[in-house]
């Protein structure tokens, strides 16, 4: 793996729980983010890890900035645009 992947993985806390089926958990995670079996035939393991890290980093940024809750006025504007 390249150094950037290792650096990002070190930032992510991991639990001591040992996985019974790690390959299946990896496949499940890939399917949950929308990758298909055909995608996994093309992508390398490193490519997929980088995708996971990117998603994880984006989720962290969203949590830090917070998400604004739509107001009734926002919803009315959206409905009017339809």
C-alpha positions as CSV (number, residue, x, y, z in Angstrom):
1,X,0.0,0.0,0.0
2,X,1.2,3.5,-0.5
3,X,2.1,5.7,2.4
4,X,-1.0,7.9,2.2
5,X,-3.3,4.9,2.7
6,X,-1.2,3.8,5.8
7,X,-1.3,7.4,7.2
8,X,-5.1,7.6,6.8
9,X,-5.7,4.1,8.3
10,X,-3.6,5.1,11.3
11,X,-6.0,8.0,12.0
12,X,-9.0,5.7,12.1
13,X,-9.6,4.0,15.4
14,X,-10.0,0.3,15.2
15,X,-11.6,-1.9,17.8
16,X,-10.0,-5.1,19.2
17,X,-12.9,-7.2,18.0
18,X,-11.7,-9.8,15.6
19,X,-13.8,-10.4,12.5
20,X,-15.0,-13.9,11.7
21,X,-15.4,-13.3,8.0
22,X,-13.2,-10.3,7.0
23,X,-13.5,-10.9,3.3
24,X,-17.3,-10.9,3.5
25,X,-17.3,-7.8,5.7
26,X,-15.2,-6.0,3.0
27,X,-17.5,-7.1,0.3
28,X,-20.5,-6.0,2.3
29,X,-18.9,-2.6,2.9
30,X,-18.3,-2.3,-0.9
31,X,-21.9,-3.1,-1.7
32,X,-23.2,-0.6,0.9
33,X,-21.3,2.3,-0.7
34,X,-22.7,1.3,-4.1
35,X,-19.9,-0.6,-5.7
36,X,-20.9,-3.5,-7.9
37,X,-19.1,-6.8,-8.4
38,X,-18.2,-5.6,-11.9
39,X,-16.5,-2.5,-10.2
40,X,-14.5,-4.8,-7.9
41,X,-13.2,-6.7,-10.9
42,X,-11.7,-3.5,-12.2
43,X,-10.6,-1.7,-9.0
44,X,-7.7,-2.8,-6.9
45,X,-7.9,-3.3,-3.2
46,X,-5.9,0.0,-2.8
47,X,-8.4,1.8,-4.9
48,X,-11.3,0.6,-2.8
49,X,-9.5,1.5,0.4
50,X,-8.9,5.0,-0.9
51,X,-12.6,5.3,-1.7
52,X,-13.5,4.2,1.9
53,X,-11.0,6.8,3.3
54,X,-12.4,9.5,1.1
55,X,-16.0,8.7,2.3
56,X,-14.9,8.6,5.9
57,X,-13.1,12.0,5.6
58,X,-16.1,13.6,3.9
59,X,-18.4,12.3,6.7
60,X,-16.1,13.7,9.3
61,X,-16.1,17.1,7.6
62,X,-19.9,17.1,7.4
63,X,-20.2,16.3,11.1
64,X,-17.8,19.1,12.0
65,X,-19.6,21.7,9.9
66,X,-23.1,20.5,10.9
67,X,-26.1,20.0,8.7
68,X,-28.8,22.7,8.5
69,X,-32.3,21.5,9.1
70,X,-34.8,22.7,6.4
71,X,-37.4,25.1,7.6
72,X,-41.1,25.1,6.5
73,X,-40.2,28.0,4.2
74,X,-37.4,25.9,2.6
75,X,-39.8,23.0,2.0
76,X,-42.4,25.2,0.5
77,X,-39.9,26.7,-1.9
78,X,-38.8,23.2,-3.0
79,X,-42.4,22.1,-3.6
80,X,-43.2,25.3,-5.6
81,X,-40.2,24.5,-7.9
82,X,-41.6,21.1,-8.8
